[in-house]
Each structure stands twice: as C-alpha cells, then as structure tokens.
C-alpha cells in the first residue's frame, strides 16, 4: 500500500534557508500541507533536501510543488542504507511552473532509509528554489 513516508520521526535537513529565516521559510514548511507556506532556499549553485527515515522504505513516487520561476531544470534522487554513501537512484526533470509535479518511474526498486533530493540548474538567476510541497510516497519495508 502506497502512502506518505514522511512522519514525525523523519529527520530532515536542507542546503540553506533564505536569510536564515527558518520561521518563515524553514524546512518544516515542506511537509505542513499549508498552501500559504514554503521552504525558500538561499542562493547557491545547487540546493538539496535530505530525509532520514526511522526505518527502511521503498519509494514509488515523488511529488513536488515549486513556485514558478524558482524551480529546477534538473533534479536527482539519491539514497542509501545506514551509513553507506549515497547512490544515484534516478534523475528527474521538473517543469518551471506552480503545478504539483509527480515523478513516478515504476522501476525504483531501491530500498533506503536516507534520501537526498538534489535540485540543480535552477531557473532563478541566483540559484534559489521555492517549494510549497514535497511528498515522498511508497511503502515501509
């Protein structure tokens, strides 16, 4: 059964937060399901989100909603088990719009307990990314 894998025990980290204002633009806003809040990165060549799950998971779908003009042309999903080094799972190519985008190649057979979502080649001149929703769907292993 596929369901959201991010829970209260999931540890998240992000590459940066705009002006270090975590109250207004922090990582917690990626998962709060509030249409009015977002994670807003600071500027830089690439941005990322790391999720450490309390148990091993199998990802079947990644859902992302950017703010148009502050998205990424190329993304990469990496994963690992335990203390292993992160390995590439799949590249994805988001569109520069405000729609909820779903990436779900059915061949992601990777079982991981740590995920890194990389955002490269951002559409913003300064390298900022704005994300309203980030959902990781799949099943616990």
N, C-alpha and C positions, 0 to 999 in steps of 0.2 A: 504494500500500500504506500503510495507516494504522498508525502506531507512535508510541511516546512521543517527543516532540520535545525534552524537556529532557535535555541532555547535560552533560558535564564543562565544555565551553566556554560554556555558557549562564550569563550573569551575572544574578543575582537580587538584588533589594532588597525590603525590607518597610517598612511605615509605622512600626512600633515592635516592641519585644520586651519582654515583661513584666519589669519591674525591671532592664532592660538585661542580663538573664542569657542571653546568646547560647549559652552552653554547654549549658544545659538546655532552653531554649525558642527557639533561633535558627532562622533561615530554612532552614538545611541539613536540618532535620527534615521539611520539606515533601516532600522528594524521596527520603528514605532508605529507603522501603518498610518501615520498622520500626513495628510496631503499638504499641510502647511509647513512641514519641517523637512530639512535635508542635511546631508553631510556635504560640506563645501571644503574642498582641499585648498591648500595654499598653492602658490605657483611652483613649478618644477618640471623636469623632463619626463617623468612618469609618476603615476600615482598608484596606490595599491591598498587593498583591504586583506587582512589575514584573519581567518576564523579558525579557532582551535575548539574542536567539539569534544564533549565529555566521553564519547565512545566512537567507534569506527562507524563510518557511514558510506553509502553508495549514492552518489549524486546522479540525478536523472534530468534535472532542469535548473537553469539559472535564469532568474528574472531580474531585470534592471530597468529602472526608470530614471533617465537623465533629465537635466534641464537643457533644452535645445541651445546650442552654442557653447555648451560646457560639457561635451561628451568626449568620446574616444573613438578614433577610427579603427583601432586595433586593440584587442584585449587577449589576455592569455590566462587560462586557468591552470594552476599548478597544485599538486597535492603531495602528501607524504603520510607515512605511518610512524608514530612515535617520534624518535629523534633523527630519523632519516632525513637526508637532503630532499628538498622539494624537487619534483619532476614534472615536466610539462604533461598536462592531460589533453588540452585542446586549445587552439586559437579560435577566437570569435571576432566578428566584425560588426559592431553596433552601428546603428544609424544615428545621425545627428538630429534628433527630434525629442519631443516630450512624451512619446508613447511608451507604455510598458513593453519592453522587448524581451522575448523569450528565446533562449538558446537551449535546444534540447536534442543534441545528436544522440540517438539511441545506443551508440556504441561506447559510451563512457563506462566501462566496466570497472573503473578504478575504485578500490576501497581505501578510504583515507580517514584520518582523524584531524588533519590540518589542511586547510585550503588557502591558497593565495590567489586573489583576483587582481590581475595587473591591468592597468589602463595606460596604453602608450599612444603616441601620436595624437595628442588631444586636439580638439577643434578650437579651443581657446588659445589665443596668441601667447599667453603667459603660462600655459600648461595646467590651468585649473580644471577640476572636474566637480560637477554638482550632481549628486544622486539623491533622489527622493525615496526610492525603494530598492532594496537589494534582498532578494529571496533565494534561498538555496533549497530546492525540493529534492526529495529522494526517500531513501529508507535507511533505518538503522540496521546494522549488520549484526 
